[in-house]
Amino acid sequence: NEISIRKLAMKTTAKIIFGIGFVFLTLSFVVPNKSVKKINSTESNINWRAKKIIGQHAGTLKFKEGTLEFVEGQLVGGFFVVDMNSLAVSDLRGFLKKKLEKNLKSEDFFETEVHKTARMKITSISGEKDLYEVTADFTIKGLTNSVVFNMSMQDSTATATLALDRTIFGVRYKSSGFFGNIKNKAIVNLFDLEVSLKF
């Protein structure tokens, strides 16, 4: 009869409305596809350069581990651990190389016997796939400071070039800002890093 038909139509309409609402509700809570990729710690590396008033030195550092996080192909995060005992000098040989490496690992600089690792955690990212502006917390010698730098991505390699102020991490040896009368023996506070991450 007519009443039964109306009831059936109302039930059908209600089911359709409920179904559409459920679909929209489900879509609104869809979590984007997130992937975490480990870096290849053997092929990834850091090249460093430190300048003095007269001259400069260069070398390398190695990663212990690290990951990059992506959502739908876009970089969203990352965390890295650097082996500070891997610190090496590349522009000297023999006795002078070993002497400088020992000095850099001593308490005058990075005190690697106590602070065996340095860490970097990405806290925010802007930009797109080819070039990102990255803000990250660096922890060196137990001190954490935020640093902003650019990172580019190509295929399975991420690269970044940045400058860190060593004094904000407690490395003040021969800094003209903390030691007077050292003149041309002063070491520049900023040191440069060229980072290559293979994943």
ROSE-4610 file (N, C-alpha, C; in Angstrom, 1 decimal, always signed):
// ROSE-4610
residu = [N/N/N/E/E/E/I/I/I/S/S/S/I/I/I/R/R/R/K/K/K/L/L/L/A/A/A/M/M/M/K/K/K/T/T/T/T/T/T/A/A/A/K/K/K/I/I/I/I/I/I/F/F/F/G/G/G/I/I/I/G/G/G/F/F/F/V/V/V/F/F/F/L/L/L/T/T/T/L/L/L/S/S/S/F/F/F/V/V/V/V/V/V/P/P/P/N/N/N/K/K/K/S/S/S/V/V/V/K/K/K/K/K/K/I/I/I/N/N/N/S/S/S/T/T/T/E/E/E/S/S/S/N/N/N/I/I/I/N/N/N/W/W/W/R/R/R/A/A/A/K/K/K/K/K/K/I/I/I/I/I/I/G/G/G/Q/Q/Q/H/H/H/A/A/A/G/G/G/T/T/T/L/L/L/K/K/K/F/F/F/K/K/K/E/E/E/G/G/G/T/T/T/L/L/L/E/E/E/F/F/F/V/V/V/E/E/E/G/G/G/Q/Q/Q/L/L/L/V/V/V/G/G/G/G/G/G/F/F/F/F/F/F/V/V/V/V/V/V/D/D/D/M/M/M/N/N/N/S/S/S/L/L/L/A/A/A/V/V/V/S/S/S/D/D/D/L/L/L/R/R/R/G/G/G/F/F/F/L/L/L/K/K/K/K/K/K/K/K/K/L/L/L/E/E/E/K/K/K/N/N/N/L/L/L/K/K/K/S/S/S/E/E/E/D/D/D/F/F/F/F/F/F/E/E/E/T/T/T/E/E/E/V/V/V/H/H/H/K/K/K/T/T/T/A/A/A/R/R/R/M/M/M/K/K/K/I/I/I/T/T/T/S/S/S/I/I/I/S/S/S/G/G/G/E/E/E/K/K/K/D/D/D/L/L/L/Y/Y/Y/E/E/E/V/V/V/T/T/T/A/A/A/D/D/D/F/F/F/T/T/T/I/I/I/K/K/K/G/G/G/L/L/L/T/T/T/N/N/N/S/S/S/V/V/V/V/V/V/F/F/F/N/N/N/M/M/M/S/S/S/M/M/M/Q/Q/Q/D/D/D/S/S/S/T/T/T/A/A/A/T/T/T/A/A/A/T/T/T/L/L/L/A/A/A/L/L/L/D/D/D/R/R/R/T/T/T/I/I/I/F/F/F/G/G/G/V/V/V/R/R/R/Y/Y/Y/K/K/K/S/S/S/S/S/S/G/G/G/F/F/F/F/F/F/G/G/G/N/N/N/I/I/I/K/K/K/N/N/N/K/K/K/A/A/A/I/I/I/V/V/V/N/N/N/L/L/L/F/F/F/D/D/D/L/L/L/E/E/E/V/V/V/S/S/S/L/L/L/K/K/K/F/F/F]
num = [1/1/1/2/2/2/3/3/3/4/4/4/5/5/5/6/6/6/7/7/7/8/8/8/9/9/9/10/10/10/11/11/11/12/12/12/13/13/13/14/14/14/15/15/15/16/16/16/17/17/17/18/18/18/19/19/19/20/20/20/21/21/21/22/22/22/23/23/23/24/24/24/25/25/25/26/26/26/27/27/27/28/28/28/29/29/29/30/30/30/31/31/31/32/32/32/33/33/33/34/34/34/35/35/35/36/36/36/37/37/37/38/38/38/39/39/39/40/40/40/41/41/41/42/42/42/43/43/43/44/44/44/45/45/45/46/46/46/47/47/47/48/48/48/49/49/49/50/50/50/51/51/51/52/52/52/53/53/53/54/54/54/55/55/55/56/56/56/57/57/57/58/58/58/59/59/59/60/60/60/61/61/61/62/62/62/63/63/63/64/64/64/65/65/65/66/66/66/67/67/67/68/68/68/69/69/69/70/70/70/71/71/71/72/72/72/73/73/73/74/74/74/75/75/75/76/76/76/77/77/77/78/78/78/79/79/79/80/80/80/81/81/81/82/82/82/83/83/83/84/84/84/85/85/85/86/86/86/87/87/87/88/88/88/89/89/89/90/90/90/91/91/91/92/92/92/93/93/93/94/94/94/95/95/95/96/96/96/97/97/97/98/98/98/99/99/99/100/100/100/101/101/101/102/102/102/103/103/103/104/104/104/105/105/105/106/106/106/107/107/107/108/108/108/109/109/109/110/110/110/111/111/111/112/112/112/113/113/113/114/114/114/115/115/115/116/116/116/117/117/117/118/118/118/119/119/119/120/120/120/121/121/121/122/122/122/123/123/123/124/124/124/125/125/125/126/126/126/127/127/127/128/128/128/129/129/129/130/130/130/131/131/131/132/132/132/133/133/133/134/134/134/135/135/135/136/136/136/137/137/137/138/138/138/139/139/139/140/140/140/141/141/141/142/142/142/143/143/143/144/144/144/145/145/145/146/146/146/147/147/147/148/148/148/149/149/149/150/150/150/151/151/151/152/152/152/153/153/153/154/154/154/155/155/155/156/156/156/157/157/157/158/158/158/159/159/159/160/160/160/161/161/161/162/162/162/163/163/163/164/164/164/165/165/165/166/166/166/167/167/167/168/168/168/169/169/169/170/170/170/171/171/171/172/172/172/173/173/173/174/174/174/175/175/175/176/176/176/177/177/177/178/178/178/179/179/179/180/180/180/181/181/181/182/182/182/183/183/183/184/184/184/185/185/185/186/186/186/187/187/187/188/188/188/189/189/189/190/190/190/191/191/191/192/192/192/193/193/193/194/194/194/195/195/195/196/196/196/197/197/197/198/198/198/199/199/199]
x = [+0.8/+0.0/+0.9/+0.2/+0.9/+1.8/+1.3/+2.0/+3.3/+3.2/+4.4/+5.4/+4.9/+5.9/+6.6/+5.9/+6.5/+7.6/+7.2/+8.2/+9.4/+9.2/+10.3/+11.2/+10.6/+11.3/+12.1/+11.5/+12.2/+13.4/+13.2/+14.3/+15.5/+15.1/+16.1/+16.9/+16.1/+16.7/+17.7/+17.2/+18.0/+19.3/+19.3/+20.4/+21.4/+20.9/+21.7/+22.4/+21.7/+22.3/+23.3/+23.0/+24.0/+25.3/+25.1/+26.2/+27.1/+26.5/+27.2/+28.0/+27.3/+27.9/+29.1/+29.0/+30.0/+31.3/+31.0/+32.1/+32.9/+32.2/+32.8/+33.6/+33.0/+33.6/+34.9/+34.9/+36.0/+37.1/+36.8/+37.8/+38.4/+37.7/+38.2/+39.3/+39.2/+40.2/+41.3/+41.4/+42.4/+43.8/+44.7/+46.0/+46.9/+47.6/+48.4/+49.4/+49.8/+50.8/+52.1/+52.6/+53.9/+54.9/+56.1/+57.2/+58.5/+59.2/+60.4/+61.5/+62.5/+63.6/+64.9/+65.6/+66.9/+68.0/+68.9/+70.0/+71.1/+71.8/+73.0/+74.1/+74.4/+75.5/+76.9/+77.1/+78.4/+78.6/+77.6/+77.7/+77.4/+76.7/+76.4/+77.6/+77.8/+79.0/+78.8/+79.7/+79.8/+81.2/+81.3/+82.6/+82.6/+83.6/+83.7/+84.9/+84.7/+85.8/+85.8/+87.0/+87.1/+88.2/+88.0/+88.9/+89.6/+90.8/+91.6/+91.8/+92.3/+92.6/+93.6/+94.6/+95.5/+95.4/+94.8/+94.7/+93.4/+93.2/+92.0/+92.4/+91.4/+91.6/+90.2/+90.3/+89.1/+89.2/+88.0/+88.0/+86.6/+86.4/+85.1/+84.6/+83.3/+82.6/+81.7/+81.4/+80.5/+79.3/+78.2/+76.9/+76.9/+76.3/+76.0/+74.7/+73.7/+72.4/+71.6/+70.5/+69.6/+68.4/+67.4/+66.2/+65.6/+65.0/+64.2/+62.8/+61.8/+60.4/+59.7/+58.9/+58.2/+56.7/+55.9/+54.4/+54.1/+53.6/+53.3/+54.5/+55.7/+56.9/+57.5/+56.8/+57.4/+58.1/+59.2/+60.0/+59.3/+59.1/+58.4/+59.2/+60.3/+61.0/+62.3/+63.1/+64.3/+65.0/+65.9/+66.7/+68.0/+69.1/+70.4/+71.4/+72.2/+73.3/+74.6/+75.5/+76.9/+77.9/+78.8/+79.8/+81.0/+81.1/+82.1/+83.5/+83.7/+85.0/+85.5/+84.6/+85.0/+85.6/+85.7/+86.2/+87.6/+87.8/+89.1/+89.5/+90.8/+91.4/+91.8/+91.5/+91.8/+92.8/+93.2/+94.2/+95.6/+95.8/+97.1/+97.5/+98.8/+99.2/+100.1/+100.3/+101.3/+101.0/+102.2/+102.2/+101.2/+101.2/+100.4/+98.9/+98.6/+97.2/+96.7/+97.5/+97.2/+97.1/+98.0/+98.1/+96.8/+96.4/+95.2/+93.9/+93.8/+92.7/+92.6/+93.7/+93.7/+93.3/+93.7/+93.3/+91.8/+91.3/+89.9/+89.0/+89.5/+88.8/+88.9/+89.8/+90.1/+89.1/+89.2/+88.2/+88.3/+89.4/+89.5/+88.4/+88.1/+87.1/+85.9/+85.8/+84.5/+84.5/+85.6/+85.6/+84.9/+85.3/+84.6/+84.6/+85.5/+85.5/+84.3/+83.8/+82.6/+81.4/+81.5/+80.4/+80.6/+80.3/+80.7/+79.8/+78.7/+77.8/+77.3/+76.9/+76.2/+74.8/+73.8/+72.5/+71.8/+71.0/+70.2/+68.8/+67.8/+66.4/+65.7/+65.0/+64.3/+63.0/+62.7/+61.5/+60.5/+60.9/+59.9/+60.5/+59.6/+60.1/+59.1/+59.6/+58.8/+59.5/+58.7/+59.2/+58.7/+59.3/+58.9/+60.1/+59.8/+60.7/+62.1/+62.2/+63.6/+64.4/+63.7/+64.4/+63.6/+64.1/+63.4/+64.1/+63.4/+64.0/+63.7/+64.8/+64.7/+65.1/+64.3/+64.7/+65.0/+66.1/+66.5/+67.2/+67.0/+67.7/+69.0/+70.2/+71.5/+71.9/+72.4/+72.9/+74.4/+75.2/+76.7/+77.3/+78.1/+78.6/+77.5/+76.4/+75.3/+74.5/+74.8/+74.1/+73.2/+72.0/+71.0/+70.7/+70.8/+70.4/+69.7/+68.8/+68.0/+68.8/+68.8/+69.5/+68.6/+68.7/+67.9/+68.8/+68.5/+69.4/+68.5/+69.1/+68.4/+68.8/+67.9/+68.2/+67.6/+68.3/+67.8/+67.7/+66.8/+66.6/+66.6/+67.4/+67.4/+67.6/+66.6/+66.6/+66.7/+67.7/+67.8/+69.0/+69.1/+70.2/+69.7/+69.9/+69.6/+70.9/+71.0/+72.3/+71.9/+72.8/+72.7/+74.0/+74.1/+75.3/+74.9/+75.6/+75.2/+76.5/+76.3/+77.4/+76.9/+77.7/+77.4/+78.3/+77.8/+78.6/+79.1/+80.3/+80.8/+80.7/+80.7/+80.7/+79.3/+78.2/+76.9/+76.8/+77.8/+77.9/+79.0/+79.5/+80.6/+82.0/+82.2/+83.5/+84.1/+84.8/+85.3/+86.8/+87.5/+89.0/+89.4/+90.3/+90.9/+89.8/+88.7/+87.7/+88.0/+88.1/+88.4/+87.4/+86.2/+85.1/+85.3/+86.1/+86.3/+87.8/+88.7/+90.1/+90.7/+91.2/+91.8/+93.3/+93.8/+95.3/+95.8/+94.9/+95.4/+95.7/+95.2/+95.5/+95.3/+96.4/+96.3/+96.2/+96.2/+96.1/+94.6/+93.7/+92.3/+91.7/+90.7/+90.0/+88.6/+88.1/+86.8/+85.7/+84.7/+83.6/+82.8/+82.5/+81.7/+82.5/+81.9/+82.5/+81.5/+81.9/+81.0/+80.9/+79.6/+79.3/+78.7/+79.2/+78.5/+78.0/+76.7/+76.1/+75.5/+75.8/+75.3/+74.6/+73.3/+72.6/+72.1/+72.5/+72.1/+71.1/+69.9/+68.9/+68.2]
y = [-1.2/+0.0/+1.2/+2.4/+3.7/+4.0/+3.6/+3.9/+3.1/+1.8/+0.9/+1.4/+1.9/+2.4/+3.6/+4.5/+5.7/+5.4/+4.4/+4.0/+3.4/+2.6/+2.0/+3.0/+4.0/+5.1/+5.9/+6.2/+6.9/+6.2/+4.9/+4.0/+4.0/+3.9/+3.9/+5.2/+6.3/+7.6/+7.8/+7.4/+7.5/+6.7/+5.5/+4.7/+5.3/+6.0/+6.6/+7.8/+8.6/+9.8/+9.3/+8.3/+7.7/+7.3/+6.6/+6.1/+7.2/+8.2/+9.4/+10.1/+10.2/+10.8/+10.0/+8.7/+7.8/+7.9/+8.0/+8.1/+9.4/+10.5/+11.8/+11.8/+11.2/+11.2/+10.3/+9.2/+8.4/+9.1/+9.8/+10.5/+11.6/+12.2/+13.3/+12.9/+11.6/+11.0/+10.1/+10.2/+9.4/+9.9/+9.1/+9.5/+9.3/+10.4/+10.4/+9.3/+8.7/+7.6/+8.1/+7.7/+8.1/+7.0/+7.3/+6.4/+6.9/+6.0/+6.3/+5.5/+6.3/+5.7/+5.9/+4.8/+4.8/+5.3/+6.1/+6.5/+5.4/+5.4/+4.5/+5.1/+4.7/+5.4/+5.2/+4.2/+4.0/+5.0/+5.2/+6.1/+7.6/+7.8/+9.2/+9.8/+11.1/+11.7/+13.2/+13.7/+15.1/+15.6/+16.6/+17.3/+18.6/+18.8/+20.0/+20.9/+22.2/+23.1/+24.2/+24.3/+25.3/+26.3/+27.6/+28.6/+29.3/+29.6/+30.4/+31.8/+32.7/+34.1/+33.9/+33.0/+32.6/+31.1/+30.8/+29.4/+28.7/+27.5/+26.7/+25.2/+24.4/+22.9/+22.3/+21.1/+20.4/+19.0/+18.3/+16.9/+16.3/+15.2/+14.5/+13.9/+13.6/+12.9/+11.9/+10.8/+9.8/+9.7/+9.2/+9.0/+7.6/+7.5/+6.2/+5.7/+6.6/+6.2/+7.4/+7.2/+8.3/+7.9/+8.7/+8.4/+9.7/+9.6/+10.7/+10.2/+11.1/+10.8/+11.6/+10.8/+11.4/+11.2/+12.1/+11.9/+12.3/+11.3/+11.4/+12.1/+11.6/+12.1/+13.4/+14.0/+15.3/+15.0/+15.6/+15.5/+16.1/+15.4/+16.0/+15.9/+15.1/+15.0/+14.2/+14.1/+13.3/+13.4/+12.4/+12.3/+11.6/+12.2/+11.7/+11.7/+10.7/+10.6/+10.5/+11.4/+11.4/+10.8/+10.0/+9.4/+10.4/+11.1/+12.1/+11.6/+10.3/+9.7/+9.4/+9.5/+9.4/+10.6/+11.7/+13.0/+12.8/+13.2/+13.0/+14.3/+14.5/+15.7/+15.2/+15.9/+15.4/+16.2/+17.4/+18.2/+18.2/+17.2/+17.0/+15.5/+15.2/+13.8/+13.6/+12.3/+11.9/+12.5/+12.9/+13.4/+14.6/+15.5/+16.7/+16.4/+15.4/+15.0/+14.4/+13.5/+12.8/+13.8/+14.8/+15.8/+16.6/+17.1/+17.9/+17.1/+15.9/+15.0/+14.8/+14.6/+14.4/+15.7/+16.8/+18.1/+18.3/+18.1/+18.3/+17.4/+16.2/+15.3/+15.5/+16.4/+16.7/+17.6/+17.9/+18.8/+20.2/+20.6/+22.0/+22.2/+21.1/+21.2/+20.3/+19.1/+18.3/+17.2/+17.0/+16.1/+14.8/+14.1/+12.9/+11.7/+11.7/+10.6/+10.6/+11.8/+12.0/+12.1/+13.0/+13.2/+12.4/+11.2/+10.3/+10.5/+11.1/+11.4/+12.8/+13.3/+14.5/+14.1/+14.9/+14.6/+15.8/+15.4/+16.5/+16.0/+16.7/+16.4/+17.5/+17.2/+18.2/+18.5/+19.8/+20.2/+20.9/+21.4/+22.0/+22.1/+22.1/+22.1/+22.9/+23.8/+24.5/+24.3/+24.6/+24.4/+23.1/+22.8/+21.6/+20.7/+19.7/+18.6/+19.0/+19.9/+20.2/+21.0/+21.8/+22.7/+22.9/+22.5/+22.7/+23.7/+24.5/+25.2/+24.4/+24.0/+23.1/+23.8/+23.6/+24.0/+22.7/+22.7/+21.4/+21.8/+20.9/+21.0/+20.2/+20.9/+20.2/+20.1/+18.9/+18.7/+18.3/+19.1/+18.9/+19.2/+18.3/+18.4/+18.6/+18.0/+18.1/+19.3/+20.2/+21.5/+21.5/+21.9/+21.9/+23.3/+23.5/+24.8/+24.6/+25.5/+25.4/+26.1/+25.5/+26.0/+25.9/+26.9/+26.9/+26.8/+25.9/+25.7/+25.2/+25.2/+24.6/+23.2/+22.4/+21.0/+20.7/+20.2/+19.8/+18.3/+17.8/+16.4/+16.0/+15.0/+14.5/+13.0/+12.3/+10.8/+10.3/+9.6/+9.0/+9.7/+11.0/+11.7/+13.1/+13.4/+14.7/+15.4/+16.7/+17.4/+18.8/+19.2/+20.4/+21.1/+22.4/+23.2/+24.2/+24.2/+25.1/+25.5/+26.5/+27.0/+27.0/+26.4/+26.4/+27.2/+27.9/+28.7/+27.8/+27.4/+26.4/+26.9/+28.2/+28.7/+28.5/+28.4/+28.1/+26.7/+25.8/+24.4/+24.2/+25.3/+25.2/+25.0/+25.2/+25.0/+26.4/+26.9/+28.3/+28.4/+27.4/+27.4/+28.3/+29.3/+30.2/+31.1/+31.3/+32.2/+33.6/+34.5/+35.9/+36.6/+36.0/+36.5/+36.2/+35.2/+34.7/+34.8/+34.9/+35.0/+36.2/+37.1/+38.3/+38.1/+39.0/+39.0/+37.7/+37.0/+35.9/+36.2/+37.4/+38.0/+37.0/+36.7/+35.9/+34.4/+34.0/+32.6/+32.3/+33.3/+33.0/+32.1/+31.3/+30.4/+31.0/+31.0/+31.6/+30.8/+31.5/+30.8/+29.9/+30.3/+29.5/+28.4/+27.2/+26.2/+25.6/+25.3/+24.9/+23.4/+23.0/+21.6/+21.4/+20.4/+19.9/+18.5/+18.3/+17.0/+16.3/+15.0/+14.2/+13.0/+12.8/+11.7/+10.8/+9.6/+8.6/+7.7/+7.5/+6.6/+5.7]
z = [+0.0/+0.0/+0.0/+0.0/-0.2/+1.0/+2.2/+3.4/+3.5/+3.1/+3.1/+2.1/+0.9/-0.1/+0.4/+1.1/+1.6/+2.7/+3.5/+4.6/+3.9/+2.9/+2.2/+1.5/+0.9/+0.2/+1.3/+2.4/+3.5/+4.0/+4.2/+4.7/+3.6/+2.4/+1.3/+1.3/+1.3/+1.3/+2.5/+3.7/+4.9/+4.7/+4.1/+3.9/+3.0/+1.9/+0.9/+1.6/+2.4/+3.1/+4.1/+4.8/+5.8/+5.1/+3.9/+3.2/+2.6/+2.1/+1.6/+2.7/+3.9/+5.0/+5.5/+5.5/+6.0/+5.1/+3.8/+2.8/+3.0/+3.2/+3.4/+4.7/+5.8/+7.1/+7.0/+6.3/+6.1/+5.4/+4.3/+3.5/+4.3/+5.2/+5.9/+6.9/+7.3/+8.2/+7.6/+6.2/+5.5/+5.9/+6.3/+6.6/+5.4/+5.0/+3.8/+3.9/+2.7/+2.7/+3.1/+4.2/+4.8/+4.6/+4.2/+4.0/+4.7/+5.4/+6.1/+5.4/+4.9/+4.2/+5.0/+5.2/+5.9/+4.9/+5.5/+4.6/+4.6/+3.5/+3.4/+4.1/+5.3/+6.1/+5.6/+4.7/+4.1/+2.9/+2.2/+1.0/+1.3/+2.4/+2.8/+3.6/+3.4/+4.1/+4.3/+5.1/+5.4/+5.1/+4.3/+4.1/+5.0/+5.8/+6.6/+6.2/+6.5/+6.2/+7.3/+7.9/+9.0/+8.6/+8.8/+8.4/+9.6/+9.4/+10.3/+9.7/+10.5/+9.9/+8.8/+9.0/+8.0/+7.7/+6.6/+6.2/+6.5/+6.2/+6.5/+6.5/+7.0/+7.0/+6.5/+6.0/+5.5/+5.9/+5.9/+6.3/+6.1/+6.7/+6.5/+7.9/+7.9/+9.0/+8.4/+9.2/+8.7/+9.6/+9.0/+9.7/+10.4/+11.6/+12.2/+11.6/+11.5/+11.1/+10.7/+10.1/+9.7/+8.9/+9.0/+8.2/+7.6/+6.5/+5.9/+5.8/+6.1/+6.1/+5.0/+4.2/+3.1/+3.2/+2.7/+2.6/+1.1/+0.4/-1.0/-1.8/-1.5/-2.2/-1.7/-0.8/-0.2/+1.1/+1.3/+2.5/+3.7/+4.8/+5.9/+7.2/+7.2/+8.5/+8.3/+9.3/+9.3/+10.6/+10.8/+12.0/+11.7/+12.2/+11.8/+13.0/+13.0/+14.0/+13.4/+13.8/+13.2/+14.2/+13.7/+14.4/+14.6/+15.7/+15.9/+15.9/+16.2/+16.2/+14.8/+13.8/+12.4/+11.9/+12.7/+12.2/+11.7/+10.4/+9.8/+9.0/+8.9/+8.2/+6.8/+5.8/+4.4/+3.7/+4.3/+3.6/+4.2/+5.1/+5.7/+5.6/+5.8/+5.7/+6.9/+7.2/+8.2/+9.6/+10.2/+11.6/+11.8/+10.8/+11.0/+10.9/+10.1/+10.0/+11.3/+11.9/+13.1/+14.3/+14.3/+15.3/+15.3/+14.1/+14.1/+14.4/+13.9/+14.3/+15.8/+16.4/+17.9/+18.6/+18.1/+18.6/+18.5/+17.3/+17.1/+17.9/+18.3/+19.1/+20.6/+20.9/+22.3/+22.9/+24.2/+24.9/+24.4/+23.7/+23.2/+22.1/+21.4/+20.3/+20.6/+20.1/+20.1/+21.2/+21.9/+23.0/+22.7/+21.7/+21.1/+22.1/+23.0/+24.0/+24.8/+25.1/+26.0/+25.1/+24.0/+23.1/+21.8/+21.8/+20.7/+19.5/+19.6/+18.5/+18.5/+17.3/+17.2/+16.5/+16.7/+16.2/+15.5/+14.6/+13.9/+13.7/+14.1/+13.9/+13.2/+12.1/+11.3/+12.1/+12.3/+13.1/+12.2/+11.0/+10.1/+8.7/+7.7/+6.3/+5.5/+4.6/+3.6/+2.3/+1.2/-0.1/-0.8/-1.9/-2.7/-3.0/-3.8/-4.0/-4.4/-5.3/-5.7/-4.7/-3.9/-3.0/-1.7/-0.6/+0.7/+1.6/+2.4/+3.5/+4.7/+5.4/+6.5/+7.8/+8.8/+10.2/+11.0/+11.6/+12.3/+13.6/+14.6/+15.9/+15.8/+16.0/+16.0/+17.4/+17.8/+19.1/+19.0/+19.5/+19.4/+20.8/+21.3/+22.7/+23.7/+23.5/+24.5/+24.4/+23.5/+23.4/+22.1/+22.2/+21.1/+20.6/+19.3/+18.8/+17.4/+17.1/+15.9/+14.7/+13.6/+12.4/+11.2/+10.3/+9.1/+7.9/+6.9/+5.8/+4.6/+3.4/+2.2/+2.0/+1.5/+1.1/-0.2/-1.1/-2.4/-2.5/-3.4/-3.5/-5.0/-5.3/-6.7/-6.7/-7.3/-7.3/-5.9/-5.5/-4.2/-3.4/-3.6/-2.9/-2.5/-1.2/-0.7/-0.3/-0.7/-0.4/+0.3/+1.1/+1.8/+2.1/+2.0/+2.4/+3.5/+4.6/+5.6/+6.4/+7.2/+8.1/+9.5/+10.4/+11.8/+12.6/+13.6/+14.6/+15.7/+15.7/+16.7/+18.1/+18.3/+19.7/+20.4/+19.7/+20.3/+20.8/+20.4/+20.8/+21.8/+22.3/+23.4/+22.8/+21.5/+20.9/+20.7/+21.7/+21.7/+21.6/+21.4/+21.3/+20.2/+20.6/+19.7/+18.9/+19.6/+19.0/+19.4/+18.5/+18.8/+19.7/+19.7/+20.6/+22.0/+22.3/+23.7/+24.2/+23.2/+23.6/+23.0/+23.8/+23.3/+22.9/+22.1/+21.8/+21.1/+20.3/+19.6/+18.1/+17.7/+16.4/+15.3/+14.5/+13.3/+13.6/+14.9/+15.3/+15.5/+15.4/+15.6/+14.6/+15.1/+14.2/+14.0/+12.8/+12.5/+13.2/+13.7/+14.5/+13.6/+12.4/+11.4/+10.8/+10.7/+9.9/+8.9/+7.7/+6.6/+6.5/+6.2/+6.0/+4.7/+4.0/+2.7/+3.0/+3.0/+3.4/+2.2/+2.0/+1.0/+1.6/+1.4/+2.0/+0.9/+0.9/+0.0/+0.7/+0.0/+0.6/-0.4]
